[in-house]
Amino acid sequence: MRVEELTAKILKNNPSMDNYQLAIAVAKRMDELLNGATSKLNIDPKSIKAADLALMEIAEGLIVVKGFTDIEK
C-alpha cells in the first residue's frame, strides 16, 4: 500500500488526529525501530524504510497512538 493510502486510512480511522500529530507518532515509532525495537509486522526491517514500517504498523492498528483514538471507555 502506498504512503498516501496508509495516511488516509489512519486519518479516516482516527478523526481526532491530524497530519502533524500523525507525523509525530510516526517519528517516535521510527526512532524506536531504529534503536532496536522489534517490528510488529512480519517484515524484515532491513528491507523497508523505518518510516514506512512505522506508518504500516500504525495503519494496521498494531501501534496505538495515545491521546488520538476515538475508542469510548
C-alpha positions as CSV (number, residue, x, y, z in Angstrom):
1,M,0.0,0.0,0.0
2,R,1.3,3.5,-0.8
3,V,2.2,6.0,1.8
4,E,-0.7,8.3,0.8
5,E,-3.2,5.4,1.2
6,L,-1.8,4.4,4.6
7,T,-2.0,8.0,5.8
8,A,-5.6,8.4,4.6
9,K,-6.6,5.1,6.3
10,I,-5.1,6.2,9.6
11,L,-6.7,9.7,9.5
12,K,-10.1,8.2,8.5
13,N,-10.0,5.7,11.4
14,N,-8.8,8.5,13.8
15,P,-10.7,11.7,13.1
16,S,-9.3,13.4,16.2
17,M,-5.8,13.1,14.7
18,D,-4.3,15.5,12.2
19,N,-1.4,15.2,9.8
20,Y,1.1,16.8,12.3
21,Q,0.1,14.5,15.1
22,L,0.5,11.6,12.8
23,A,3.9,12.8,11.8
24,I,5.0,12.9,15.4
25,A,3.7,9.4,16.1
26,V,5.5,8.0,13.0
27,A,8.7,9.8,14.1
28,K,8.5,8.3,17.6
29,R,7.8,4.8,16.4
30,M,10.6,5.2,13.7
31,D,13.0,6.2,16.4
32,E,12.1,3.1,18.4
33,L,12.6,0.9,15.4
34,L,16.0,2.4,14.6
35,N,17.0,1.9,18.2
36,G,16.3,-1.8,18.2
37,A,12.6,-2.3,18.8
38,T,11.2,-5.3,17.0
39,S,8.6,-4.8,14.3
40,K,5.0,-5.9,15.0
41,L,4.7,-6.9,11.3
42,N,6.3,-9.9,9.7
43,I,8.6,-7.8,7.6
44,D,12.3,-7.6,7.6
45,P,13.1,-4.2,8.9
46,K,16.2,-4.0,6.7
47,S,14.1,-4.4,3.6
48,I,11.9,-1.3,4.2
49,K,12.5,2.2,5.5
50,A,11.8,2.7,9.2
51,A,9.3,5.5,8.5
52,D,7.3,3.3,6.1
53,L,7.3,0.4,8.6
54,A,6.1,2.7,11.4
55,L,3.3,4.0,9.2
56,M,2.2,0.5,8.3
57,E,2.2,-0.6,12.0
58,I,0.0,2.4,12.9
59,A,-2.3,1.9,9.9
60,E,-2.9,-1.8,10.9
61,G,-3.7,-0.8,14.5
62,L,-0.7,-2.6,15.9
63,I,0.6,0.7,17.4
64,V,-1.9,2.7,19.4
65,V,-1.2,6.4,19.5
66,K,-2.2,7.6,22.9
67,G,-4.5,10.5,23.1
68,F,-5.7,10.3,19.5
69,T,-8.0,7.3,19.5
70,D,-11.8,7.6,19.4
71,I,-12.4,4.5,21.5
72,E,-15.0,5.2,24.1
73,K,-14.5,3.8,27.6
